[in-house]
């Protein structure tokens, strides 16, 4: 890697991470082992575009003020299929969502779930 430092720390979706890593790999001569492993993982599981991932995060954040950006990113990455999946994501969070908020999150993710 080049001599770059940390400029900003913010949660990003795995879709955005894939785009950043792809750009970095284009610029480097030989990717590191860790970069190859990460890229393999992202090619298998990051099936949406960075714009779609960011759109999901923005929509989820609008559902409730109780949802932190880190959790919204996790929701966009995991794309919960049902209410139980959403509850599992929030299991360790202090925020408790009501049924309507959980249903809204499932509704937001539904169009992006690909079999």
Secondary structure, DSSP 8 states (H G I E B T S, - for coil): --S----------HHHHHHHHHHHHHHSSS--HHHHHHHHHHHHH--S-HHHHHHHHHHHHHH-TT--HHHHHHHHHH---SHHHHHHHTTT-S----HHHHHHHHHHHHTT---
